[in-house]
Amino acid sequence: MSQAAIRKLVADSVTAALEAQAATMENANNPNRNTVPTEIPVVKTRNYKEFI
């Protein structure tokens, strides 16, 4: 195989993988889609000495 053929093969594979990933992310029923935080971070206002 020539260098050009290898580069084209790699480029085609990367393009196919990116298209598949984009299609997966567009799927509304995908449970692995992390578009919003799962929990709100808590602001800590006291330290350990104040707690005791």
N, C-alpha and C positions, 0 to 999 in steps of 0.2 A: 504494500500500500504506500502511496505517496503521502508526503506531508500535507498536501492540499486535501486529499481524501480523508485523512485522519482529522484535520481541522474541521472539515464539513460535517463529519460524523459526530464530533464532539459538540459542535454548534447546534446541530439538529437535536441531539439528545438533551441539551440544556434547554432549548426552546420548548421541547415537548414536556419536560419536567416543570418548567415555569407555567405553561398553560394548564397542566393538570393541577398544580397547586392553586392557581387562580380560580379554576372551576370548583375546587374543593372549598375554598374560602367563600365563594358566592353561595354555596349551598346553605340555605336557612336552617336546615335540620341538623347541622353539624354541631354535636355537643362539645367539640374541642375548640370552638370559636370563642376567643377571649377578646370581646370588644369592650367590655365594661369591667371595672374592678369587682372582685367577688366579695370584698369586705372593705369597710371604710377604716382607715388607720385611726387609732385613738391617740389624742394628744395627751401626753403625760405632763402634769403640772407639778407634781410633788416628787421628792426623792425618798430614799429608803429611811433616812432619819425622821422625816416628817411623818412617815407612815407608822413608825413605831411610836 
